[in-house]
């Protein structure tokens, strides 16, 4: 007990000095734009669809929070291979799912977020696929800022009972992440267009409960599952990007589906009424020297996605 208390005390001291170093007093900034009338903002009626940025540009009205960027989301089509192995034979199934994502920003960069999927092939279900995901957090992508909150990307099912939902809620993780990037002078030297950027993110996650290969629920408030990681996202040109991340787990707490690394690439345009094409592979991937529990998992098992963004 004394050693555990000392470890907790040491961890809190480290966190304190990190927060002081990052000067978090000025982290949260409330910058709300003035509530101008529509024509005061645009000076003219927007009729070109490709110049429209949100629903206020479509309706030309300034009410119901339109144009305030408080409500946004997307509709996506998701597909990818899922290898079904019943112990007798292997069968390839293709996931075909429509995703509905919504984001409600309620203060500064704090938001509640959820994605609900409609799967058209229920057989294409794996330990790393979900019927829905959710989070409540502060997300800020600017350099030298913190993001933090709670996220749950487990294999949540619409058929889960209340007890199962509660267990999976505890398996979701609380996180804190620090965003950093290149200086403006370096960015200007490497930029191919105005979308070129390079962002690094260092993060710590903690789940109160966790499962391992035997599917038993373990952990507790102070005996849960911590994860350290770092990610990098490079936007090259024309909003085309490539990204990757590495993860580190305590001995004995890594699940078979936990990745050693993840990766993705695509074309992403955050603006409303634009299409984005992306690929992401966020589960199972193992370095060659680590045991691989899913030998049939590969590139085709990642998520291929077409997304249409909207901003209210």
N, C-alpha and C positions, 0 to 999 in steps of 0.2 A: 504493500500500500504506500509506503514511504517513497519507493522508487517511482511508482506511478504518479504520485503527487508531484515529485520533482520533475518528471518528464512534462507533465501538464504545465507546471510553472515555467519551465524553460521555453516551451512552445509559446505561451502567452507573452513572455518577454521578447521573443523573436518577432512575433506579430506586431507588438507595440513599436519596436524600433523600425520595422518595415513601414508601418503606417506613418510614423514621424518622417522617415526619409522621403516618402512619396508626397508629403505635405497635403494631406487629405482635407484640410480645413476648407480649401477652395474647390473641392472636387464637384460638389453638387451646385449647379448654377441654374437658376430659374430664369429662362429667357423666353417669355411669352410675347408673341407679336401683338401689336395693337389690333383691335377688332375693327378693321376698316371695312367700309362698304365695298361690294364687289368691284364696281367701276373705279373706285379710288385705287384699288390694288392693280388692276389690269390696264386702266386707261382706255381699254377698248374691249369689245366683245370677242372672245376667242371662238373662232369657228373651225379652225384647222384641227382635226382630231389629234394629230401627232404633236401638237403644241400643248395639248391639255395635260395637266399634271394631277388633277384631282377632280372629285365630283362637283366642286363649285365651278370649275371651268366648263363642265358639261351642262349643268342646270342654270348657271349664271345667277345663282341665289346665294345669299350669305346667311344661312340659318341651319339649324339641326347639326351644328358642329362641322358642317362641310368646309373643307379647306383648312382645318385646324391641325391636320396630321395627327389627330388623337386616335383615329380608328383606321386600321389598314389591314391588309391580308393578301391572300392569293388563292387561286384555284390551280391545282396541279394534276397531271397524269403521271403515275408512278409505275414503273415496271422493272423487272429483274428476275433472274433465275433463282429458284429455290429447289435444292436437291432433297428429295424425300427418301429417307433410308429407313425402312421398317424392319431391318435385320435380315430380310430375305433377298430383296432386290432394291436397286436404286432407280428412282424415277424423277425426271426433271419436270418441274412445274414452273409456269411463268406467272409472276404476280401481275395483276392488272387492277389498279386502284386509283380512284379519284380522291384527292386530298383537299380539304377545306381548312385553310389556316386563317385565324383571326387574331388581331393584336389590338388591345385597348390600352393606350398610354394614359395613366391617371394622374401622374405628377412627374415633372421634369422628364427624365428618361426611364422612369419606373413604369412597367407595363405588365399586364396579364395576357398570356398567350396560350393558344390551344390549336391543335390540328386534329381533325376527325377524318377518318378514311372510310370509304366505301369500297370494299374488295369484291371484285367480280369473280375471283377464283379462290374460294375459301380453302382449297387444298394447298395453296402456296403460302403456308404459314410456317414461320420458323421462330426460334427463340429470340431473334433480334428484330422481328417485325411486330408492328403495333396496330391496334384499331384506333387508338388515339394517344396523343402525348400532350403535356401541358407544362407550363412554367409560370412563375411570377418572379420578376427580377428587374434589376437595373442594367440595361445594356447600353454601353457607350463605346463606339468604335474609334473615337478620336485618340491620338497618341497620348501617352502619359495619363491615362484615366483608368479608373477601376470599374469593373462590372461585377455584380454579386447578386445572389438570390438562390432560388430553388428551382430545379429542373427534374422532370420525370419523363424519360424516353424508354421505359421498360416495355415489355410485351403486354401492355394493357389491353384487355379484352372487354367488349361490351357485355359479355356474359359473366364477368367476374361478380361474385357476391360481395357484400359489404365488408366481410372479414378479409377476403382476398384483396379488395381495393385498399384496405387499411395497411395490410402487409406490404403491398407494392408501393404505397405512399412512403413508408419508412425506408424502402429500398431506393427511392429517389435520392438525389444528392443535393446538398447545399454547396455552393461554390463561390469562390472569389477569384477574379482574373485581372491581370494587369496588362494593358495594351501598350505597345510601343511600336515605333516605326523609324524610318530614316529621317534625317534632318531635311528641311526644305532645300538646302543647297545641294545635297546629294541626290535627292529626288529629281530636281531639275536636270541634273547631269545625266541621269539614266532614263528619263521619261521619253517615251515614244509618242505619247499623246497625253491629254489631260486626265485620262483614266489610270495611268501607270502609278502603282503604289506598291509598297512592301510593308506588311504589318506582322509583328510578332506578338504573340499572346502567351503569357505564363499563367498557369492556373493550378488551383488546389481544390479538390472535391472531397466531400465527406458524406458517406451514407451511413445512417444509424444501423440499418440491418442490411445483410447481404447474403447471397447464396453462392455455393461452390458446386463442384461437379455432382455431388450427391443430392442436390436440390433442397437441402435442409436450410432453414432460415436461422442465421446466426447473427451475433453482434449485440450491440446495446448502445446506450448514449455515449459511453466512453470507450467502447470496444468495437466500434463500427469499422467501416472500410474507408481509409483515406486513399486518394489517388493524386499523384503529381503528374503534370504534363506541360508540354510546350507545343505551340502550333505556329505555323507560318503560312501567310497567304500572299501570293504575288499576282497582282493584276498587271498583265503584260501590255496589251494594247487592245483598243476597241472593246473594253470591258471583258476581255477574255482572261481567265484566271486559272491558277493552279495552286493547290493547298495541300498541306500535310501536317500530321501531328504525331507525337510519341507520348507514351503513357508508362508510368512506373507504379507498381503495386507492392504492398507489403507481402512478404513470403506467406503463402498459405491462404491468401484472400483473393487471388485472381480466379475468376470464373472461366470456364472453357470458352465462352463467347466474348470475353473481354479482349480487346485488341492490344497488341504491342504498339501498333501504329495504325493510322488511318490516312486516307488520301482522297482527293477529289479534283475536278477541273470542270470548266464549262464557260458559258457566257452568261453574265448576270447584269440585268438592268433593273435597279430598284424602283424606277419611276412607274407611276400608274399607267395602265393600259399597254404595257410592254411585255413581250414574251422573253423568257429566259430558258436556257438549256443547260442542264447540269448533270454531273455524275458524282456520286459519293459512295465511299466504301468505309463504313465506320465500325465494323464488327469483325471478330474472329481473327483478323490478320495477325500472324505470328512471325517473329524473327526465326531464321533457320535453326538456331541453336535451342529454341524453346519447343516444348511439346505441342503438337497440333492435334486438337481433338476433332476437328472437322476437316479431314484430308481432301474432301471433294469441294471445299469452299474456294472460290477464286474470284477473278475479276468480274465474271458474268453475274455473280451473286450480289454485286453492289446495286445501288438504286439509280436508275436512269429516270430523269424527270424533266417534264416540260411544264413551265410555270407561267401563269398570267397574273400579274400584280395589279392591285387596286388600292387606292387611297381615298378615303371618304372626304 
